[in-house]
C-alpha cells in the first residue's frame, strides 16, 4: 500500500510532471498544451480555496500519482455532484495506485457529503473505464466525436457513482 495524503504546494513540480506527461502522450487530457509550474501552483491553490481535495499517492517520498475532483457544472443545482480526475506516473501504471487513489477520493466525497461523482473518460481508455467500474461507477452514456486530439475524433464515456 502506498501512502495517500493531501497535496502540498511543495508537490506542485511532481504533479506537473505527471500531468504534462499525460497531456503529451495520452488522450486522458484533451489538450495538447503542457501546463506551466505557475499554472500548476495556481491550480493547487484554487483547489485548496474551494475545499476540493488533491490526493497524492507516494512511496518513499516520491509522488506516484494524484487524484482530485471539482465541479461537474457551475449551476447551483449541481453543487452535490463532482467530476473526478486521476493521473498516475507512466512507469507506475497498472500497480494499483489509481485504485487506491480512487477509493480515497470516494471516501473524501462521502465525508464532504457529496451525492454523485462523474467520470468523463475517453471511450477507448479501457483501463480507466474498468478501474472506475471496479469502484462502483456505472456507464451512463457516450458522447460521440465530441473531442479531438492527435488528429482523430474522440468519444467521451460518462460514468457515474452515487456516493
C-alpha positions, 0 to 999 in steps of 0.5 A: 500500500502506498501512502495517500495524503493531501497535496502540498504546494511543495508537490506542485513540480511532481504533479506537473510532471505527471500531468504534462506527461499525460497531456503529451502522450495520452488522450486522458487530457484533451489538450495538447498544451503542457501546463506551466509550474505557475499554472500548476501552483495556481491550480493547487491553490484554487483547489485548496480555496474551494475545499476540493481535495488533491490526493497524492499517492507516494512511496518513499517520498516520491509522488506516484500519482494524484487524484482530485475532483471539482465541479461537474457544472457551475449551476447551483443545482449541481453543487452535490455532484463532482467530476473526478480526475486521476493521473498516475506516473507512466512507469507506475501504471497498472500497480494499483495506485489509481485504485487506491487513489480512487477509493480515497477520493470516494471516501473524501466525497462521502465525508464532504457529503457529496451525492454523485461523482462523474467520470468523463473518460475517453471511450477507448481508455479501457483501463480507466473505464474498468478501474472506475467500474471496479469502484462502483461507477456505472456507464451512463452514456457516450458522447460521440466525436465530441473531442479531438486530439492527435488528429482523430475524433474522440468519444467521451464515456460518462460514468457515474457513482452515487456516493 
